[in-house]
């Protein structure tokens, strides 16, 4: 019996409750002020007001011009087709024209979508054995160095890496029991199978929603996973003009959060991000607000219950299912 953990790798930008660490600095106008982080309230209007990024429409327009200039100078990643991907990762050649399909290369499975800048390679690492965490700790430095070297080789620009996260891949096994019980597993040590590095991306200082590079490996020599979404960024036509400040949406978000929270105290966090317009138009983004709502934990007979982690997303105006765009079309 094995239980595997990767401590909360759900694209870490809004871990649990909204704005990432980069957006919580008092001097960063793109995110919730640090003073509001961790404060719970039933006064939803006040909670939203405190969470609003302080940037105004004029400054937001200047930020979008910075984004446009930075994206104009972007260089493509080192891999532009499936044949290059096979060569880059020393994979067996199969069908270099099958872009967008999963390809079984024997010791690995890969997929490449050039328009979306998506790379997926998963190796069959059947010989990897868990080690004690104390043993794995001595490998971390070399693993992180190998991940950094791979990112550079792929052509990931250092100035676009907004946030780097490293996590251990942990496992728990009871080899003594044919049919392990929860109690028997609970008494065994947690082991380490490898490490995962996730790089979150920003262009012009603004987080690019859904764009990241993730690398996992058992040690500095053996990769188990490389997964990237790193398209060339383009602002939607007109998305840098006629912008509205986050404060203009205070009433809208207060109503939504009050309706969903139903009297439970919440902490709200926000950040200005670049959000994809349409899956069929990879690389096209609009400036948007991302909002995280964390309900306060409730004490129960068994401990604490929380529904933390609800995330409300803002995106392109004019599309009924998507709200919170900072762009007036």
Buried (B, 14 or more C-beta within 10 A) or exposed (E): BEEEBBEEBEBBBBBBBBBBBBBBEEEBBBBBBBEBBEBBBEEBBBBBBBBBBBBBBEBBBEBBBBBBEBBEEBEEBEBEEBBBBBEBBEBEEBEBEEBEEEBEBEEBBBBBBBEBBBBBBBBEBEEBEBBEEEEBEEBBEBBBEBBBEBBEEBEBBEEBBBBBBEBBBBBBBBEEEEEBEEEEBEEBEBBBBBBBBBBBBBBBBBBBBBBBBBBBBBBBEBBBBBBBBBBBBBBBEEBBEEBBBBBBBBEEBBEBBBEBBEEBBBBBBBBBBBBBBEEEEBBBBBBBBBBBBBBBBEEEEEEEEEBBBBBBBBBBBEEEEBBBBBBEE
